[in-house]
């Protein structure tokens, strides 16, 4: 679980973000606006959404959630969009985040961490801050 110092270092505000979603069979996504909700969350956190990427897969790749070819495409997209942050719509494991960050040389967070970041930025009482840390 991240410490308060680690969570502070992941703040989304003022970041240029690329949004990524992996659509799996039977998964939840709106085909009319596949990343609309995530974009709204990112903007709420203060990020500027500069690009989006979607991959359809039968199952997540164990190491990086997305395929190696798509990971290289994402790296090029981040460079061309001058993005400093990548936000996945899917829940990632710590090792997947580490593997992706190692390839992209950028911060990577998932939807859950983004939501926690929003809560943390709005927590004003000690009790609220403690509840965010417990989450």
C-alpha positions as CSV (number, residue, x, y, z in Angstrom):
1,X,0.0,0.0,0.0
2,X,1.4,3.4,-0.9
3,X,2.5,5.7,1.9
4,X,1.2,9.3,2.1
5,X,4.6,10.4,0.6
6,X,4.2,8.0,-2.3
7,X,0.6,9.0,-3.0
8,X,1.7,12.7,-3.0
9,X,4.3,11.9,-5.6
10,X,1.6,10.4,-7.9
11,X,-0.5,13.5,-8.0
12,X,-2.2,13.9,-11.3
13,X,-2.7,17.7,-11.3
14,X,-1.0,19.5,-14.2
15,X,0.1,16.3,-15.9
16,X,-0.3,15.7,-19.7
17,X,-2.0,12.3,-19.8
18,X,-2.6,9.5,-22.2
19,X,-5.6,7.3,-21.5
20,X,-5.4,3.5,-22.2
21,X,-8.1,0.9,-22.1
22,X,-8.0,-2.8,-22.8
23,X,-11.3,-4.2,-23.8
24,X,-11.8,-7.8,-22.9
25,X,-14.7,-10.1,-23.9
26,X,-17.6,-9.5,-21.5
27,X,-15.9,-6.4,-20.0
28,X,-17.6,-3.1,-19.2
29,X,-17.2,-0.4,-21.7
30,X,-19.4,2.0,-23.6
31,X,-18.8,1.5,-27.3
32,X,-20.0,5.1,-28.0
33,X,-17.6,6.7,-25.6
34,X,-15.1,4.1,-24.5
35,X,-12.9,6.4,-22.4
36,X,-15.3,9.2,-21.6
37,X,-15.6,8.4,-17.9
38,X,-11.9,8.0,-17.4
39,X,-11.3,11.3,-19.3
40,X,-13.7,13.0,-16.9
41,X,-12.0,11.5,-13.9
42,X,-8.6,12.6,-15.2
43,X,-9.8,16.2,-15.8
44,X,-11.3,16.2,-12.3
45,X,-7.9,15.3,-10.9
46,X,-6.4,18.2,-12.9
47,X,-4.8,16.3,-15.8
48,X,-4.9,17.4,-19.4
49,X,-5.9,14.5,-21.6
50,X,-3.7,14.6,-24.7
51,X,-4.3,11.2,-26.3
52,X,-6.2,7.9,-26.0
53,X,-5.5,4.3,-26.9
54,X,-7.7,1.3,-26.9
55,X,-6.7,-2.4,-27.4
56,X,-9.1,-5.3,-27.8
57,X,-7.7,-8.5,-26.3
58,X,-9.0,-11.9,-25.4
59,X,-7.1,-11.7,-22.1
60,X,-4.6,-9.3,-20.5
61,X,-0.9,-9.8,-21.1
62,X,0.7,-11.0,-17.9
63,X,3.7,-8.7,-17.9
64,X,2.3,-5.4,-19.1
65,X,-1.5,-5.9,-19.5
66,X,-1.2,-4.8,-23.1
67,X,0.7,-6.6,-25.9
68,X,4.3,-5.8,-26.6
69,X,3.5,-4.2,-30.0
70,X,0.8,-2.0,-28.4
71,X,3.2,-1.1,-25.6
72,X,5.7,0.2,-28.3
73,X,2.9,2.2,-30.0
74,X,2.0,3.6,-26.6
75,X,5.6,4.7,-26.1
76,X,5.6,6.5,-29.4
77,X,2.3,8.1,-28.7
78,X,3.5,9.4,-25.3
79,X,6.6,10.9,-27.0
80,X,4.7,12.6,-29.8
81,X,2.0,13.9,-27.4
82,X,4.6,15.0,-24.8
83,X,2.7,13.1,-22.1
84,X,4.1,12.7,-18.6
85,X,1.5,10.3,-17.3
86,X,-0.3,7.2,-18.6
87,X,-3.7,6.3,-17.0
88,X,-5.1,2.8,-17.5
89,X,-8.8,2.3,-17.3
90,X,-8.1,-1.3,-16.1
91,X,-6.7,-2.4,-12.7
92,X,-3.0,-3.2,-13.0
93,X,-0.8,-5.1,-10.6
94,X,2.3,-3.4,-9.1
95,X,4.5,-5.5,-11.3
96,X,2.6,-4.6,-14.4
97,X,2.8,-0.9,-13.5
98,X,6.6,-1.3,-13.0
99,X,7.1,-3.1,-16.3
100,X,5.1,-0.4,-18.2
101,X,6.9,2.4,-16.5
102,X,10.3,0.8,-17.3
103,X,9.4,0.8,-21.0
104,X,7.7,4.1,-21.2
105,X,9.9,6.1,-18.8
106,X,6.7,7.8,-17.5
107,X,4.4,7.6,-14.5
108,X,1.7,5.0,-14.9
109,X,-1.4,4.7,-12.8
110,X,-4.7,2.8,-13.0
111,X,-8.3,3.9,-12.6
112,X,-8.2,2.9,-8.9
113,X,-5.2,5.0,-8.1
114,X,-6.7,7.9,-10.1
115,X,-9.8,7.8,-7.9
116,X,-7.7,7.6,-4.7
117,X,-5.7,10.6,-6.0
118,X,-9.0,12.6,-6.4
119,X,-10.1,11.6,-2.9
120,X,-6.7,12.4,-1.4
121,X,-6.6,15.9,-3.0
122,X,-10.0,16.7,-1.5
123,X,-9.5,15.2,2.0
124,X,-9.3,18.0,4.5
125,X,-9.6,16.3,7.9
126,X,-7.2,13.9,9.4
127,X,-9.9,11.3,9.5
128,X,-10.6,11.7,5.8
129,X,-6.9,11.5,5.0
130,X,-6.6,8.3,7.1
131,X,-9.5,6.8,5.3
132,X,-7.9,7.5,1.9
133,X,-4.7,5.8,3.1
134,X,-6.6,2.8,4.3
135,X,-8.3,2.5,0.9
